[in-house]
Amino acid sequence: MTGAAASISPFGSPVITDLFSVPPGRRADIERLLAELTPGQTVALSTHINSDGDGCGSEAAMAGLLAHRDIQAFIVNPTPWPAMFRYLLTEGGIEDRSAQGAKALAKADRLIVLDISDVKRLGNLADAVRALPKPPLVIDHHLPGDEPPGTLHVTDTTACATGELIYDVSQVMGATLTPAVATAIYTAMLTDTGGFRFANTSPRCHAVAAALLQAGVDPEVMYQRIYASVPRGRIALIRDALETLGVDEAYGLAWVDVHNGLLDRHNVTAEDLDGVAEYPRSIEGTRLALLFRDLGHGKVKVSFRSVGDVDSNALARQFGGGGHARASGALIAGTLDEVRTRVLDQARAFIGRRS
Protein backbone atom coordinates (compact mmCIF):
# COMPACT_ATOMS: atom_id res chain seq x y z
CA MET A 1 0.00 0.00 0.00
CA THR A 2 1.34 3.41 -0.95
CA GLY A 3 2.20 5.72 1.89
CA ALA A 4 2.50 3.06 4.55
CA ALA A 5 5.77 1.89 6.05
CA ALA A 6 6.34 -1.81 5.47
CA SER A 7 8.69 -4.65 6.38
CA ILE A 8 8.84 -8.23 5.14
CA SER A 9 7.18 -11.02 7.11
CA PRO A 10 8.77 -14.48 7.52
CA PHE A 11 6.37 -15.62 4.77
CA GLY A 12 7.77 -13.11 2.27
CA SER A 13 4.76 -10.79 2.17
CA PRO A 14 4.87 -7.10 3.13
CA VAL A 15 3.73 -6.20 6.63
CA ILE A 16 2.21 -2.73 6.71
CA THR A 17 3.14 -0.92 9.90
CA ASP A 18 1.25 2.34 9.36
CA LEU A 19 -2.30 1.62 8.30
CA PHE A 20 -3.71 5.04 9.12
CA SER A 21 -1.65 7.33 6.89
CA VAL A 22 -3.36 8.52 3.71
CA PRO A 23 -1.53 7.17 0.64
CA PRO A 24 0.26 10.06 -1.14
CA GLY A 25 -1.67 9.67 -4.39
CA ARG A 26 -5.00 9.82 -2.59
CA ARG A 27 -3.84 12.76 -0.48
CA ALA A 28 -2.90 14.82 -3.52
CA ASP A 29 -6.23 14.12 -5.20
CA ILE A 30 -8.16 14.94 -2.03
CA GLU A 31 -6.29 18.22 -1.61
CA ARG A 32 -7.18 19.19 -5.19
CA LEU A 33 -10.84 18.34 -4.57
CA LEU A 34 -11.00 20.25 -1.29
CA ALA A 35 -9.48 23.29 -2.98
CA GLU A 36 -12.69 23.49 -5.03
CA LEU A 37 -14.83 23.78 -1.89
CA THR A 38 -14.95 26.98 0.14
CA PRO A 39 -16.92 28.09 3.22
CA GLY A 40 -20.36 29.45 2.42
CA GLN A 41 -20.92 27.26 -0.61
CA THR A 42 -23.95 25.04 -1.11
CA VAL A 43 -23.08 21.52 -2.27
CA ALA A 44 -25.34 18.77 -3.61
CA LEU A 45 -24.36 15.15 -3.01
CA SER A 46 -25.51 12.30 -5.22
CA THR A 47 -24.92 8.60 -5.77
CA HIS A 48 -26.09 5.84 -8.08
CA ILE A 49 -29.62 4.61 -8.72
CA ASN A 50 -30.91 2.20 -6.04
CA SER A 51 -28.31 3.50 -3.61
CA ASP A 52 -26.65 1.04 -1.25
CA GLY A 53 -24.85 1.31 2.07
CA ASP A 54 -21.62 2.57 0.53
CA GLY A 55 -23.38 5.26 -1.51
CA CYS A 56 -25.64 6.39 1.33
CA GLY A 57 -22.96 6.14 4.00
CA SER A 58 -20.47 8.10 1.88
CA GLU A 59 -23.04 10.82 1.20
CA ALA A 60 -23.99 11.17 4.87
CA ALA A 61 -20.36 11.22 6.00
CA MET A 62 -19.38 13.77 3.36
CA ALA A 63 -22.28 16.01 4.39
CA GLY A 64 -21.02 15.97 7.97
CA LEU A 65 -17.45 16.75 6.91
CA LEU A 66 -18.57 19.64 4.71
CA ALA A 67 -20.46 21.11 7.67
CA HIS A 68 -17.05 21.14 9.40
CA ARG A 69 -16.01 23.64 6.69
CA ASP A 70 -19.17 25.69 6.97
CA ILE A 71 -20.49 24.30 3.69
CA GLN A 72 -24.18 23.43 3.47
CA ALA A 73 -24.76 20.03 1.86
CA PHE A 74 -27.93 18.23 0.84
CA ILE A 75 -28.80 14.97 -0.92
CA VAL A 76 -30.12 14.71 -4.49
CA ASN A 77 -30.36 11.07 -5.54
CA PRO A 78 -31.97 9.63 -8.68
CA THR A 79 -33.99 7.11 -6.65
CA PRO A 80 -35.49 7.30 -3.13
CA TRP A 81 -33.27 6.98 -0.08
CA PRO A 82 -33.47 3.36 1.23
CA ALA A 83 -35.53 2.98 4.39
CA MET A 84 -32.90 0.79 6.06
CA PHE A 85 -30.39 3.66 5.97
CA ARG A 86 -32.80 6.36 7.13
CA TYR A 87 -30.90 6.61 10.43
CA LEU A 88 -28.01 8.24 8.55
CA LEU A 89 -30.17 11.21 7.57
CA THR A 90 -31.74 11.48 11.01
CA GLU A 91 -28.55 11.26 13.05
CA GLY A 92 -26.63 13.50 10.65
CA GLY A 93 -29.41 16.10 10.37
CA ILE A 94 -29.13 15.87 6.57
CA GLU A 95 -31.72 17.23 4.15
CA ASP A 96 -32.85 14.96 1.31
CA ARG A 97 -34.03 16.96 -1.71
CA SER A 98 -34.16 14.02 -4.11
CA ALA A 99 -37.84 14.62 -4.85
CA GLN A 100 -36.88 17.97 -6.45
CA GLY A 101 -34.52 16.24 -8.89
CA ALA A 102 -32.70 18.46 -11.36
CA LYS A 103 -34.20 21.61 -9.82
CA ALA A 104 -32.31 20.90 -6.61
CA LEU A 105 -29.04 20.43 -8.52
CA ALA A 106 -29.48 23.84 -10.10
CA LYS A 107 -29.54 25.47 -6.65
CA ALA A 108 -26.14 24.09 -5.64
CA ASP A 109 -22.77 25.76 -6.21
CA ARG A 110 -21.14 22.34 -6.79
CA LEU A 111 -22.10 18.71 -7.07
CA ILE A 112 -20.13 15.83 -5.59
CA VAL A 113 -20.99 12.36 -6.87
CA LEU A 114 -19.98 9.37 -4.79
CA ASP A 115 -19.55 5.67 -5.53
CA ILE A 116 -20.07 6.21 -9.29
CA SER A 117 -17.70 5.61 -12.21
CA ASP A 118 -20.17 6.29 -15.04
CA VAL A 119 -22.56 9.23 -15.33
CA LYS A 120 -25.29 6.90 -16.65
CA ARG A 121 -25.49 5.43 -13.15
CA LEU A 122 -27.13 8.70 -12.13
CA GLY A 123 -30.29 7.61 -13.94
CA ASN A 124 -32.76 10.42 -14.52
CA LEU A 125 -30.25 12.98 -13.21
CA ALA A 126 -27.61 12.14 -15.82
CA ASP A 127 -28.62 14.73 -18.42
CA ALA A 128 -28.88 17.47 -15.79
CA VAL A 129 -25.42 16.58 -14.49
CA ARG A 130 -23.95 16.67 -17.99
CA ALA A 131 -25.40 20.16 -18.43
CA LEU A 132 -24.02 21.64 -15.20
CA PRO A 133 -21.83 24.75 -15.69
CA LYS A 134 -19.13 23.15 -13.53
CA PRO A 135 -18.46 19.41 -13.82
CA PRO A 136 -19.09 17.38 -10.67
CA LEU A 137 -16.37 16.35 -8.25
CA VAL A 138 -16.07 12.57 -7.92
CA ILE A 139 -15.10 10.24 -5.06
CA ASP A 140 -15.25 6.57 -6.02
CA HIS A 141 -13.54 3.18 -5.83
CA HIS A 142 -14.81 1.50 -9.02
CA LEU A 143 -13.04 0.80 -12.29
CA PRO A 144 -13.56 3.66 -14.80
CA GLY A 145 -16.85 3.49 -16.71
CA ASP A 146 -17.57 4.41 -20.32
CA GLU A 147 -18.47 7.99 -19.41
CA PRO A 148 -16.80 9.08 -16.17
CA PRO A 149 -18.64 11.95 -14.48
CA GLY A 150 -16.58 15.09 -14.00
CA THR A 151 -12.86 15.61 -14.48
CA LEU A 152 -11.56 15.99 -10.90
CA HIS A 153 -11.63 12.59 -9.26
CA VAL A 154 -10.56 10.97 -6.00
CA THR A 155 -10.57 7.35 -7.13
CA ASP A 156 -8.75 4.25 -5.96
CA THR A 157 -9.90 0.72 -6.75
CA THR A 158 -7.80 -0.65 -3.88
CA ALA A 159 -10.07 1.06 -1.35
CA CYS A 160 -12.47 -1.40 0.25
CA ALA A 161 -15.32 1.08 -0.22
CA THR A 162 -15.90 4.67 -1.20
CA GLY A 163 -16.39 5.14 2.54
CA GLU A 164 -12.69 4.40 3.09
CA LEU A 165 -11.87 7.34 0.80
CA ILE A 166 -14.25 9.55 2.80
CA TYR A 167 -12.30 8.59 5.92
CA ASP A 168 -9.17 9.80 4.11
CA VAL A 169 -10.96 13.06 3.28
CA SER A 170 -11.56 13.54 7.00
CA GLN A 171 -7.88 12.95 7.73
CA VAL A 172 -6.69 15.42 5.09
CA MET A 173 -9.18 17.97 6.40
CA GLY A 174 -7.99 17.44 9.95
CA ALA A 175 -11.63 16.99 10.98
CA THR A 176 -12.64 15.30 14.21
CA LEU A 177 -14.76 12.22 13.53
CA THR A 178 -18.14 12.85 15.13
CA PRO A 179 -20.21 9.76 16.03
CA ALA A 180 -22.59 10.54 13.13
CA VAL A 181 -19.78 10.77 10.55
CA ALA A 182 -18.05 7.67 11.95
CA THR A 183 -21.33 5.74 11.81
CA ALA A 184 -21.85 6.77 8.19
CA ILE A 185 -18.35 5.68 7.14
CA TYR A 186 -18.73 2.41 9.05
CA THR A 187 -22.04 1.78 7.27
CA ALA A 188 -20.31 2.23 3.92
CA MET A 189 -17.43 -0.09 4.73
CA LEU A 190 -19.45 -2.73 6.56
CA THR A 191 -21.95 -3.17 3.72
CA ASP A 192 -19.50 -3.03 0.80
CA THR A 193 -17.29 -5.71 2.36
CA GLY A 194 -20.23 -7.96 3.20
CA GLY A 195 -19.68 -7.56 6.92
CA PHE A 196 -15.87 -7.62 6.46
CA ARG A 197 -16.07 -10.99 4.67
CA PHE A 198 -15.31 -10.22 1.02
CA ALA A 199 -11.93 -10.13 -0.73
CA ASN A 200 -11.83 -6.32 -0.60
CA THR A 201 -11.47 -6.49 3.21
CA SER A 202 -7.89 -5.29 3.58
CA PRO A 203 -5.71 -4.78 6.67
CA ARG A 204 -6.27 -1.04 6.30
CA CYS A 205 -10.02 -1.58 6.14
CA HIS A 206 -9.91 -3.19 9.58
CA ALA A 207 -7.63 -0.47 10.91
CA VAL A 208 -10.00 2.26 9.74
CA ALA A 209 -12.92 0.32 11.23
CA ALA A 210 -11.06 0.30 14.55
CA ALA A 211 -10.70 4.09 14.38
CA LEU A 212 -14.43 4.37 13.74
CA LEU A 213 -15.23 2.21 16.78
CA GLN A 214 -12.98 4.46 18.82
CA ALA A 215 -14.97 7.45 17.52
CA GLY A 216 -18.19 6.05 18.93
CA VAL A 217 -19.56 3.40 16.56
CA ASP A 218 -21.29 0.50 18.32
CA PRO A 219 -20.75 -2.66 16.18
CA GLU A 220 -23.64 -4.55 17.78
CA VAL A 221 -26.05 -1.69 17.04
CA MET A 222 -24.78 -1.57 13.45
CA TYR A 223 -25.27 -5.30 13.01
CA GLN A 224 -28.80 -5.03 14.37
CA ARG A 225 -29.66 -2.12 12.07
CA ILE A 226 -28.31 -3.62 8.86
CA TYR A 227 -28.54 -7.39 9.23
CA ALA A 228 -31.06 -8.14 11.97
CA SER A 229 -33.99 -5.79 11.37
CA VAL A 230 -35.42 -7.09 8.10
CA PRO A 231 -39.15 -7.03 7.33
CA ARG A 232 -41.02 -10.32 7.34
CA GLY A 233 -41.64 -9.92 3.62
CA ARG A 234 -37.92 -10.13 2.91
CA ILE A 235 -37.81 -13.67 4.33
CA ALA A 236 -40.75 -14.64 2.11
CA LEU A 237 -38.96 -13.04 -0.85
CA ILE A 238 -35.81 -15.08 -0.18
CA ARG A 239 -37.93 -18.25 0.13
CA ASP A 240 -39.57 -17.68 -3.26
CA ALA A 241 -36.26 -16.78 -4.92
CA LEU A 242 -34.56 -19.92 -3.60
CA GLU A 243 -37.36 -22.07 -5.02
CA THR A 244 -36.03 -21.09 -8.47
CA LEU A 245 -32.44 -22.13 -7.66
CA GLY A 246 -30.51 -23.54 -10.58
CA VAL A 247 -27.03 -25.07 -10.46
CA ASP A 248 -24.57 -26.09 -13.17
CA GLU A 249 -21.87 -27.97 -11.29
CA ALA A 250 -19.73 -28.51 -14.41
CA TYR A 251 -19.08 -24.77 -14.71
CA GLY A 252 -19.56 -23.73 -11.09
CA LEU A 253 -22.67 -21.67 -11.82
CA ALA A 254 -25.61 -21.10 -9.48
CA TRP A 255 -28.53 -18.71 -10.01
CA VAL A 256 -31.93 -17.62 -8.77
CA ASP A 257 -34.82 -15.70 -10.35
CA VAL A 258 -36.96 -12.90 -8.97
CA HIS A 259 -40.12 -12.72 -11.04
CA ASN A 260 -41.86 -9.49 -11.93
CA GLY A 261 -44.33 -8.49 -9.21
CA LEU A 262 -42.66 -10.54 -6.47
CA LEU A 263 -41.54 -7.47 -4.52
CA ASP A 264 -45.05 -6.01 -4.55
CA ARG A 265 -46.53 -9.34 -3.48
CA HIS A 266 -44.40 -9.36 -0.33
CA ASN A 267 -44.57 -5.58 0.23
CA VAL A 268 -40.80 -5.13 0.00
CA THR A 269 -38.49 -2.95 -2.10
CA ALA A 270 -35.42 -3.48 -4.27
CA GLU A 271 -33.17 -2.90 -1.27
CA ASP A 272 -34.51 -6.15 0.21
CA LEU A 273 -32.78 -8.01 -2.62
CA ASP A 274 -29.41 -6.99 -1.21
CA GLY A 275 -27.57 -10.14 -0.20
CA VAL A 276 -29.94 -12.60 -1.90
CA ALA A 277 -27.25 -13.50 -4.46
CA GLU A 278 -25.05 -14.62 -1.59
CA TYR A 279 -27.21 -17.73 -1.15
CA PRO A 280 -26.31 -19.29 -4.52
CA ARG A 281 -22.74 -18.01 -4.14
CA SER A 282 -22.44 -19.90 -0.86
CA ILE A 283 -22.97 -23.30 -2.54
CA GLU A 284 -19.81 -25.39 -2.50
CA GLY A 285 -18.03 -25.32 -5.85
CA THR A 286 -19.74 -22.16 -7.10
CA ARG A 287 -17.50 -19.84 -9.11
CA LEU A 288 -20.19 -17.46 -10.29
CA ALA A 289 -23.62 -16.74 -8.79
CA LEU A 290 -26.29 -14.78 -10.62
CA LEU A 291 -29.56 -13.15 -9.64
CA PHE A 292 -32.01 -12.46 -12.47
CA ARG A 293 -34.66 -9.87 -11.59
CA ASP A 294 -37.46 -9.40 -14.10
CA LEU A 295 -38.33 -5.69 -14.10
CA GLY A 296 -41.14 -6.09 -16.63
CA HIS A 297 -41.36 -4.10 -19.88
CA GLY A 298 -38.73 -6.35 -21.45
CA LYS A 299 -35.89 -5.55 -19.01
CA VAL A 300 -34.00 -7.87 -16.68
CA LYS A 301 -31.48 -6.74 -14.06
CA VAL A 302 -28.69 -9.25 -13.55
CA SER A 303 -26.45 -9.29 -10.48
CA PHE A 304 -23.12 -11.14 -10.83
CA ARG A 305 -21.29 -12.40 -7.72
CA SER A 306 -18.06 -14.32 -8.28
CA VAL A 307 -15.61 -16.43 -6.31
CA GLY A 308 -11.87 -16.92 -6.77
CA ASP A 309 -10.38 -15.93 -10.12
CA VAL A 310 -13.64 -15.21 -11.98
CA ASP A 311 -13.86 -11.50 -12.86
CA SER A 312 -17.56 -10.70 -12.74
CA ASN A 313 -16.89 -7.16 -13.95
CA ALA A 314 -15.38 -8.43 -17.22
CA LEU A 315 -18.43 -10.62 -17.81
CA ALA A 316 -20.93 -7.90 -16.89
CA ARG A 317 -19.27 -5.47 -19.29
CA GLN A 318 -20.10 -7.84 -22.15
CA PHE A 319 -23.74 -6.95 -21.45
CA GLY A 320 -23.18 -3.21 -21.03
CA GLY A 321 -22.83 -3.40 -17.25
CA GLY A 322 -19.91 -3.34 -14.83
CA GLY A 323 -18.83 -2.94 -11.24
CA HIS A 324 -16.19 -4.80 -9.25
CA ALA A 325 -14.26 -7.99 -9.96
CA ARG A 326 -16.37 -9.85 -7.38
CA ALA A 327 -19.68 -7.99 -7.64
CA SER A 328 -21.18 -6.44 -10.78
CA GLY A 329 -24.47 -5.86 -12.50
CA ALA A 330 -26.10 -5.26 -15.87
CA LEU A 331 -29.50 -4.25 -17.24
CA ILE A 332 -30.36 -6.43 -20.24
CA ALA A 333 -33.26 -6.24 -22.69
CA GLY A 334 -35.42 -9.34 -23.14
CA THR A 335 -37.71 -11.66 -21.25
CA LEU A 336 -36.49 -13.40 -18.12
CA ASP A 337 -36.08 -16.74 -19.93
CA GLU A 338 -34.27 -15.13 -22.88
CA VAL A 339 -31.86 -13.16 -20.72
CA ARG A 340 -31.16 -16.07 -18.39
CA THR A 341 -30.32 -18.32 -21.35
CA ARG A 342 -28.07 -15.69 -22.97
CA VAL A 343 -26.20 -14.85 -19.79
CA LEU A 344 -25.70 -18.45 -18.66
CA ASP A 345 -24.43 -19.45 -22.12
CA GLN A 346 -22.00 -16.52 -22.10
CA ALA A 347 -20.96 -17.32 -18.51
CA ARG A 348 -20.17 -20.92 -19.46
CA ALA A 349 -18.00 -19.73 -22.35
CA PHE A 350 -16.36 -17.10 -20.13
CA ILE A 351 -15.55 -19.57 -17.34
CA GLY A 352 -14.54 -22.26 -19.82
CA ARG A 353 -11.82 -20.00 -21.23
CA ARG A 354 -10.37 -19.66 -17.72
CA SER A 355 -10.47 -23.32 -16.72
N, C-alpha and C positions, 0 to 999 in steps of 0.2 A: 504493500500500500504506500502510495506517495506521501511524503510528509511525516512518516512515522519511523522512529528509530527501530532498527531490527538487528537481531543476531541470528545465528544458525543453531537450530535444535540438534540433538543427537541423531534425529531421523533425517537430517538434511534439509528440512523446510525452514523458511524464515519465521522467527518469533518476533512479533511486533510488540515493542515495549512501550510505545506511546500511542494509545488508541484514541485519544481525545483531541489531538491536534488536527486542524483542518488541513487536508492535503493542499499543497501550494497551488495547483491548478484550479481547484474549487475556490480557494480563497480569492484568487485574482478575478475569477468570473463573478463571484459574489460582490466583491468591491466595486466592479464595474456596474453591476445591477443596482446596488445601493446608491451609487452616485446619481442615478436617474430619479431617485425618490427624495423629496425634500419636505420638511415640516410644512403643514398647512394644505398639502395636496389631498385630493380625494382619489382613492384607488379602488377599482373593481377587481374582484378575484373570481376566477372561473376554473372549472375542471371539466372533464369529459362527461358525455351523456351517461346516464345511469351510474352516477358517481359512487365510488366505493370508499372504504375506510381510509385508504391512502390519499385519495383526492380530497375527501371531506376533512380529514385530520390535518392535511397540509394547508388547506384554506383557512381553517380555524386558527391554526398556529401562526400562520403568516399575518392574519388580521390582528392577533394579539401583539406580535412583534412590531407591526407598523404603528400601533397605538403608542408603543414605547418611543417612537419618533414623532409623535404628534401628527400622525397621518391617519385620516379617517378611512376605514376600509369597509366594504360591504360585499356580499356574495351575489353573483349573477350567473347561475348555472343553466344549461340548456334543458335539464330535466329536474323534477322536484327533488328537494333534499330528502335523503332516506330517513325514515322514521327512527331507525335503530341508532342513528348518529345525531339525533335531535339534541342530546345533552351537550354536544359541542357548541351549538349556537347559544343554548341557555346559559351554560357556565361561562362562556366567553363574552356574553352580551353582544353578539354579532347579529347584524341586520341582514336578512335574506331578501333581496329584491328580484329574485329570479322571475317572479310573475310579470315583472315589467319588461323583461327581455332586453331587446336592443335599445329601448328608450333609456334603461338604466345605464347601459354602457356609455351612452352619449353624455351622461352627466358626470362621468369620471375623468380625471386628468390623465390617468394611466390605467392600463389593464395588465394584470399579472395572471398568466395561465399556468396551472400546476398539473403535473402528472399527465401531460399531453405531448406527443411528438408529431402530431399531424393535425392541422387546423380543422380537418373534416370531423374530427372527434368532438368538436364543439357543436355538432348538430345544427339546430336552427339558428344558432348564433354565429355560425361560420362566416356568412356573407357580411354581417355587421362588423365582425372582427377584421376581415380583410379590408374593409372600407375605413377603418379608423385612421385619423390623421397621423398618429404615432403608433408604430407597430407594438404589439404586446411584449412584455418581458416574460421570459419562460424559465420555469424551474421544473426539472423532469429527470427521470432515470431510465427512460425507454430508449431503444434504438431509434435512430432518425426515421421519420415517416416520409411519405412522398411529398408532402407539402408542410414543412416545419412552420409553426406559427412564429412570427417575430424574427428578429435578427440577433438580439442579445439574449443569450441562453446561459443558464447554470445547469449543465447536464452532465451526468456521470452514470453510466450503466453499471458500475461496480457498487453503487449505493444500494442498500437492501430495499429502500423505498424512497419516494420523494420526500417523505418525512425526515429521513436522515439528512437530506440536504437542507431542510428547513432548520434542523438542529444546528448545522454549520452556519446558516445565516445568523442564528442567535449568537453564536460564538464570535463571528466577525463583527457583529454589531456591539458586542460587549453587553448584551441584554441579560438581565436576571430572568431565569426561567420561572415564571409564575406557575402555580398548580394547573391553571387552565391551559396554558401553552404546553406544558409538559404532558398533560393528559392528551391533548390533540396530537402531538408528535408520537406519543406512545400508541395511540389508536392507529395512526398511519403505519407504523412499523409492525405492530402486532398483527394487523390484518394482512399486510402484503407479504409477510413471511409465513402465513398460516399458523400463527401462534408460535413463531420461532422454530418452525419445523422444516421449512423448505430450504433448497440449496442456496438461496440468497442470504441465509442467516450467517453473517460473517462474525469474526471476533469483535470487530468494531461495532457491529449492530448490538451485540450484547453489552458492550461497554457503554454505548449511548443509552441503552435501556436502563442500565444501572444508574446513570446520571439522572434519568427521568424519575426513577423511583426515589432517589435522594431529594428530588425537587417536589415530591409530594404525591406521586402516582401510587395508587393502591392496586396491586396486580390482581387481587381477588375480586375487587369491585369491577375492574376492567373485564375480567373473565366472565363475570355474571352478566354484565351489560351486553357483551358481544356474542358470547357463546351459550349462555344459559338463561336467556330471556326470550326465547322464540315463541311466536304464536302457535296455537294448536294446529292451525291450518298448514303451517310449514311441515309438520310431521306427516300430515296426510299427503301433502305434495311429494315429499320424499318417497313415501310408500308407493304412490302411483307411478312415479318416475322409475323406481327400482323394478316394478313389474314389467317394464319394457327392456330390461337389461339384456344386452347382447354381448357375446364374447367370441373373439377369434383368437384361439390360443396359438395358432401357427405364427401369427404376426404380432402377438402381444397387444391386441386391440380390445378395448371394452368400451361400451357406449350405452347411453340411456336417452330416451325421448321425453320431451315435455310437449304434449299436444296443445293446440290452440284452444283457449278457453279454460285450461286447467287452473291457472292462477285465479281467475274469477270464481271458479267453482269452489275453491278453498278459501276465498277472501284473503288472498296474499298478494304481494307485489313482486316485481322482478328481483328486488334485493333478497328475497327469501330463497332464490336459486343459488345464492352465493354458497359455495362449498358442496353443492350437490354432486359436482363432477369428481369430487374426492372419493366418493363411494366406488365408482368403477376403477378409479386409479389405484385404490387400495387392494385390488385383487392381485394375488400373487402371480407374477409373470407378466403383468401389464406394462407395456412400454409407452402406450399412448391411450389416454381416456378422452372420450368426446361426449359432449352434451348437445343434443339437437333440440332447439326450442322453436316450434312453429309459431311464428308471429301472425300468421294469416296473411291475406293479400299477396300470396306468392313469395314470401320472404321467410327465411330460416336463419336464426342466429346460432352459430356453432362455437362452442367453447372447447379449446384444445388444452389438455393438461398432460404433460409428458413426464417420463421417468428416465434417468440415466442419460444416454448420449443422444436421445431423440430431440431435435430442435423444433419445438412446436411453432415457433415464430416463422421459420423457413417454410413450413407446410402451410400455415395460415396465410402467408403472403401470396401463395399460389392462388388463393381465392379472394385476393384483394383486402385481406385483413392483416393482422400483425399483433405485436405485443412483446412478450419475453420469451426466452428460450424454453422455459418450463410452463408458461401460461400465456395463451394467446386467444384471439377470437376473430371471427369473420361473419359478415352478413352476406348471405348467398341467396340469389333468386331461384325459385322453384318450389315444388311441393316438398313436404317433409320426406316422403319416400324417395323422390328424385335426388334431393340434396344428400340424404344419408348415403345412397348408393354411390353417388359421385365422390363424396369425401372419403368414404371407406375404401373405394377402389384406389383413389390417389394416395391414401395413407398406406395401403399395402405396398404400392409401388415405391413410395418414399422410404418406408422402413426396409423393404427388400434390398434397396440400393445400399443400405448401411449395415446389412447383416453379413 
